[in-house]
Amino acid sequence: MTRLLNTTLMVCALAAAATASAAADLPTRKEPPPPVPVVQASPWRVELTGYGWATSLAGSAGFGSQPTLPYYASFGKVIEHFQGGLMGAVVARNGTYIVGLDGIWSRVGGAGTVQVSRLPGGALGTDLTLTEAFATAFGGVRIPVGPPNLELYATVGARYMFSGTKLTLSTPLNFNLNTTANKSWVNPVAGLAGQYRFDDRWFMNLLADIGGWSDSATGQALASVGYNWTKTWSTTLGYRVMYNYEKQNTGYDPITFEPRSFRYQQWMYGPFAGVKYSF
């Protein structure tokens, strides 16, 4: 009886061991993989900037068959004859893409007298008004270089330019002669736009572009330092340089048959200050 009991226990032990070994050979159930995180796009941030540019002007201009004449006006002279102006920019970015629009409209003018001995009274009155405007639209994508606090974008866009001249000549006989020349053109541009954040308050902006066609050219460069007073309001102070050149053939003089053209070359440069609202 004892031998039978021992045999039975041994058989049970062997069966239990075999069952455990078979269970160990079975594949274990794997845990499900963690869900793939969804990449959330950064929200767009819009910046509205109004600024003043203390620009001096230097260049040359010519109309028709008349010679091209150089000119220069310091900022003091520009303010002396300043009649109005608007300057502003809007930029939107989300850390990957950037779009923007920058524009300026200004008008200067003045009146004077030109001595002409052959006219009655020996003088000819002049009233000159110059209107200039430009708008630059651009878009770009971020270049993945540098530290996280540097945003550098490669940009492409277009710059619209307008130059308007109105000259009124008056004589003592109340005879007036009005001459108006308005020209506009568009140039493609490509460049870089960047912002470097020193900390939560201080930052630096950089922008440069260049473009043009066979008979035109344009380019600009600016650098500024800014300070965030709040999360929405900031101010900037910097320096800006812009160059524009354009030549347009306008036919021939009906009397002399000399070729006529519009010729425009201008440097604009000086410090600027701006106020920016972001949301």
C-alpha positions in Angstrom: 0.0 0.0 0.0 2.8 2.3 0.9 4.6 1.5 -2.4 1.4 2.3 -4.3 1.0 5.6 -2.6 4.6 6.6 -3.3 4.2 5.6 -6.9 1.1 7.7 -7.2 2.7 10.8 -5.7 5.7 10.4 -8.0 3.5 10.3 -11.1 1.6 13.4 -9.9 4.9 15.3 -9.3 6.1 14.3 -12.8 2.8 15.5 -14.4 3.0 18.8 -12.5 6.6 19.4 -13.6 5.7 18.6 -17.3 2.7 21.0 -17.1 4.9 23.8 -15.7 7.6 23.1 -18.4 5.0 23.3 -21.2 3.6 26.5 -19.8 7.0 28.0 -19.7 7.5 27.2 -23.4 4.3 29.1 -24.3 4.9 32.6 -25.6 4.1 35.3 -23.1 1.5 37.9 -24.0 3.2 41.2 -25.0 2.0 44.6 -23.8 0.5 46.8 -26.5 2.8 49.5 -27.8 2.3 53.0 -26.5 0.2 55.2 -28.8 2.2 57.4 -31.2 2.2 61.0 -30.0 0.4 63.4 -32.2 2.5 66.3 -33.3 0.6 69.5 -32.6 1.5 72.4 -34.9 2.6 75.5 -33.1 -0.1 78.2 -33.1 0.3 81.1 -35.4 1.5 84.4 -33.8 0.6 87.6 -35.6 2.7 90.8 -35.1 1.4 94.2 -36.1 4.1 96.9 -36.2 3.9 100.6 -36.8 7.3 102.4 -37.2 9.0 105.6 -38.2 12.0 105.6 -40.4 14.3 108.7 -40.2 15.5 108.2 -43.8 17.9 110.2 -45.9 17.7 110.0 -49.7 20.4 109.9 -52.3 20.1 109.0 -56.0 19.4 110.2 -59.5 16.3 110.6 -61.7 15.6 111.3 -65.3 12.5 111.6 -67.5 12.1 111.5 -71.3 15.1 112.8 -73.2 16.2 115.0 -70.4 19.5 114.3 -68.7 19.7 112.2 -65.5 20.2 114.5 -62.5 21.6 113.5 -59.1 20.0 114.5 -55.8 20.5 114.2 -52.1 18.3 115.1 -49.1 19.2 114.6 -45.5 16.5 113.6 -43.0 16.3 117.2 -41.9 15.5 118.3 -45.4 13.0 115.5 -45.9 11.2 116.6 -42.7 11.3 120.2 -43.8 9.2 119.3 -46.9 7.3 116.4 -45.4 3.6 116.4 -46.3 2.5 113.0 -45.0 3.4 109.3 -44.6 2.4 105.9 -43.4 4.6 103.0 -42.4 3.7 99.6 -41.1 4.1 95.8 -41.3 2.3 92.7 -40.4 4.0 89.3 -39.9 2.6 85.9 -39.0 4.7 82.9 -38.0 4.2 79.5 -36.3 7.8 78.3 -35.8 7.9 76.6 -39.2 6.5 79.1 -41.7 6.4 82.8 -42.0 4.4 85.3 -44.1 4.5 89.1 -44.0 3.6 92.4 -45.6 5.6 95.6 -45.2 4.6 99.0 -46.7 5.5 102.6 -46.8 3.8 105.6 -48.4 5.2 109.1 -48.2 4.8 112.5 -49.8 7.2 115.5 -49.9 6.8 118.8 -51.7 7.7 122.4 -51.9 7.3 125.6 -53.8 9.8 128.0 -55.2 10.7 130.6 -57.8 12.9 130.2 -60.8 14.4 133.4 -62.4 13.6 133.6 -66.2 14.6 136.9 -67.7 12.5 136.4 -70.9 9.2 136.1 -69.0 7.1 139.1 -67.8 8.1 139.7 -64.2 11.3 137.7 -64.8 10.2 134.8 -62.6 8.5 131.5 -62.9 6.7 129.9 -60.0 7.2 126.2 -59.3 5.4 123.7 -57.1 6.8 120.2 -56.9 5.2 117.2 -55.2 6.9 113.8 -54.9 5.0 110.7 -53.8 6.7 107.4 -53.2 5.3 104.1 -52.0 6.4 100.5 -51.8 5.0 97.2 -50.5 6.8 94.0 -49.9 5.0 90.7 -49.6 6.9 87.6 -48.6 6.6 84.1 -47.3 9.2 81.5 -46.1 10.1 78.4 -44.4 12.3 77.9 -41.3 15.9 76.7 -41.8 16.7 74.1 -39.1 20.0 75.6 -37.9 21.3 77.1 -34.7 20.0 76.9 -31.1 16.2 76.7 -30.4 16.1 80.4 -29.6 17.1 81.3 -33.1 14.4 81.4 -35.9 15.9 81.8 -39.3 13.7 81.7 -42.4 14.5 81.5 -46.2 12.0 83.9 -47.9 10.7 84.7 -51.4 8.3 87.4 -52.4 7.7 90.5 -54.5 8.2 94.3 -54.0 5.9 96.8 -55.6 7.3 100.3 -56.1 5.5 103.5 -57.1 7.1 106.9 -57.9 4.9 109.9 -58.7 6.1 113.4 -59.6 3.8 116.4 -60.1 5.3 119.7 -61.3 3.3 122.9 -61.6 4.8 125.9 -63.4 3.0 129.3 -63.0 3.6 132.7 -64.7 2.6 136.2 -63.7 0.0 136.0 -66.5 -1.8 133.3 -64.5 -0.9 130.7 -67.0 -0.2 127.3 -65.4 1.5 124.3 -66.8 1.0 120.9 -65.0 3.3 118.0 -65.6 2.7 114.6 -64.0 4.8 111.4 -64.3 3.7 108.3 -62.4 5.6 105.0 -62.7 5.2 101.7 -61.0 6.9 98.3 -61.2 7.2 95.0 -59.4 10.4 93.1 -58.6 10.8 89.5 -57.3 12.9 89.2 -54.2 14.5 86.5 -52.1 16.3 86.6 -48.8 16.5 85.8 -45.1 14.5 86.8 -42.1 15.6 85.9 -38.6 14.9 86.5 -34.9 17.2 85.7 -32.0 15.8 85.7 -28.5 18.4 86.6 -25.8 15.8 85.9 -23.0 12.1 86.4 -22.4 12.6 90.2 -22.8 15.3 91.0 -25.2 15.5 90.0 -28.9 17.1 90.9 -32.2 15.6 91.0 -35.7 17.5 90.6 -38.9 16.2 90.9 -42.5 17.8 91.0 -45.9 16.6 90.5 -49.5 17.7 91.2 -53.1 16.0 90.9 -56.5 15.2 92.5 -59.8 15.1 92.0 -63.5 17.4 93.0 -66.4 16.6 96.7 -66.2 15.7 96.9 -62.5 17.2 96.0 -59.1 16.1 96.2 -55.5 17.5 95.1 -52.1 17.4 96.0 -48.4 18.9 95.1 -45.1 17.9 95.9 -41.6 18.9 95.0 -38.0 17.1 95.9 -34.8 17.1 95.2 -31.1 13.8 94.9 -29.3 12.3 94.6 -25.8 9.1 92.9 -24.7 7.4 95.1 -22.2 4.5 92.6 -21.9 3.4 89.4 -23.7 1.7 91.5 -26.4 3.6 94.9 -26.5 7.2 95.5 -27.5 9.4 98.2 -29.0 12.3 98.0 -31.4 15.2 100.3 -32.5 17.4 99.6 -35.5 18.9 100.7 -38.8 17.7 100.1 -42.3 19.1 100.5 -45.8 17.1 100.1 -49.1 18.2 100.4 -52.7 16.0 100.6 -55.8 16.9 101.0 -59.5 14.5 101.1 -62.5 14.7 102.0 -66.2 11.7 102.0 -68.5 11.9 102.9 -72.2 9.0 105.2 -73.1 9.4 105.6 -76.8 10.9 108.5 -78.9 10.6 112.2 -78.8 8.1 113.2 -81.5 10.3 116.2 -82.6 13.9 115.2 -82.1 13.3 111.4 -82.4 15.6 110.9 -79.5 14.9 107.9 -77.3 12.9 108.6 -74.1 13.0 106.7 -70.9 12.2 106.8 -67.2 15.3 106.4 -65.0 15.2 106.0 -61.3 18.0 105.2 -58.8 17.7 105.7 -55.0 19.3 104.9 -51.7 17.2 105.2 -48.6 18.9 104.8 -45.2 18.6 105.7 -41.6 17.6 104.6 -38.1 14.0 103.5 -37.3 11.9 102.9 -34.2 8.8 100.8 -34.0 6.0 99.6 -31.7 4.7 96.1 -32.1 1.5 94.4 -30.9 1.4 90.6 -30.9 -1.4 88.1 -30.5 
